[in-house]
Amino acid sequence: MRILIATTFIALCLLGCKSTEHNKATKQKAITTSLITTPANQDELIYFKKMSGIFISVYSGISDFPLGYDTKSIKYLDELLNSKHVRESKRRDYYINMAGSFLGEAFIHTYGGEWVKYNGEYAIKHDRNHLSFPFGKVYRVLENGGKGDIEAMYALGALTPEQISDLLKENSAKNE
């Protein structure tokens, strides 16, 4: 049940839901216009890959399996970010940069996409209307907790907002 709630919450966040009226007013606009983004530059791409590699190297030595860009490693990341040691760490920025880079690279390796900047934030652009914000997600999990949130975001990574909306309707109908 918690995963369903987390998945629904994340899906709503990915859809940019603010209110029903807002969704109705912006749905058509989202379908017909693309998001204006700027590709990450070469130095930024190198940094993301380097930080992701550090995460894999450090935590493969600590975990009981070699980390990679897969669901099992994402689950490990989710558990790590929800651990008391990491959530209370004085090196939060380091964890955000390292884990956010890893999560973003996992999106790219699994679903495709590219690093971009959107409104001053780094994101993974999956298609013209679909962005994932790995650093923002890691920050929110460290700030508020949320076991399963990283896993749910990753699982929803390949879905467009329209597919997520359809999935939510399907789940809602099953629960009635």
Secondary structure, DSSP 8 states (H G I E B T S, - for coil): -HHHHHHHHHHHHHHT-S-HHHHHHHHHHHHHS----EE--HHHHHHHHHHHHHHHHHHHHHSSS---SSHHHHHHHHHHHTSHHHHT-S-HHHHHHHHHHHHHHHHHHHH--EEEEETTEEEEEEETTEEE-HHHHHHHHHHH--TTHHHHHHHHTT--HHHHHHHHHHHHHHH-
